């Protein structure tokens, strides 16, 4: 499958997932490179096949629960709870019976179907000490998740990561579940939001910039994007 064929295949996934969100009152928006492509190109960035959507934390939790039960059998909901070696804090929706795998990660024993990315939008704790704690919780969460990935790509651990890598996976995953709940609890209405991709807490803009939506054409079809897309893209990419 060439790049354009893969883009159109992922567009089909995006269509199904966003329809599911609309039917269940889950407030998604196109995000990151997909948002950039929508605004700048009216579709995919010509050299890119990634598809990213973002969902506020409370809706994201509801999405995970409902998607696991109600998406068609074609799809697999992949995150740290449902795929034991998945190394990320966000979720991917993968297509069963397909393969889209980076060569260097072939030793990582996880579902490798073609996918789109679903990122939770989480509030940044407002006080200085609170933000410091939130950052530490998420950095630790990230360290607990990447152990299997590091082993698969023969990456040598440094510092405390060497100790973490010896912890049994079932305990690591339980710790991740607890730490995520603490770091993200009660953050939905905070002023600043960030996308939960890794251990870095970096503001992605104000809550109001993400929560207010408008329809936008992406590859000839209508999807939701933030009304404040210009502010969001400028913060992320500068003179995009």
Protein Blocks (a to p, Z undefined) as FASTA:
>chain_A
ZZklmmmmmmmmmmmmmmmmmmnopacddehjlmmmmmmnopacfkbcbdcddddfklmm
mmmmmmmmmgcfkbccddfklomklcbfbdcdddehiacddfklmmpccdfbdcdddddd
ddddfbfklmmmmmmmmmmmmmmmmmmmmmmnopacehjllmmmmpcfklmmmmmmmmmm
mmmgoklmpmbdcddfblcdcdebjfklmmpccdddeehiacdddfklmmmmmmmnopZZ
